[in-house]
Amino acid sequence: MVWIESSWRYQYEDPNVFVDKVLSAGGDRAYMSCGFGVFTRTSRGEVHETSDTFDTVERVVGRPATSLRASIEKHRAAFTYGGAA
């Protein structure tokens, strides 16, 4: 795997376009309908627990969860071209 270090930015795209592309590529309609609903409700501010934290990971695996950022930083070499940190 080659990882090119570069910055990225979020750019809003119509969720319908995403769903149409995934379905045309063979994605599962039921799964995408669920995902579309969550994305739509979240963008409208209707999913309030998105900023809440839960103890599920700690209860299941016996250690606290970590953020995506912390995990990527910890394993940076795996995401860097040539394995260099």
C-alpha positions, 0 to 999 in steps of 0.5 A: 500500500502506498500512502501519499502524505497530503492534507485533505478537506471535507467538501459537502456532496449530495448524499443521493449522488453517493448512494446512486454511485454505490448502488450502481457499483453493486452496493447493497440497497438495504445497507445504503438506505440505512447509511443514507438515513443516518447521514441525512439525519446527522446533517440536519442535526437530528442525531444528537448522540454523535458527540456523546461517548460510550463505554462499549469498546472498554466493556468489550475489549477491556481497554478504553477506546482511542480516537481515529487521530490518535490511532493513526498517529500511533501507527503512522509508519503504516500510513507513510510511504516507505514505512518512514515515520 
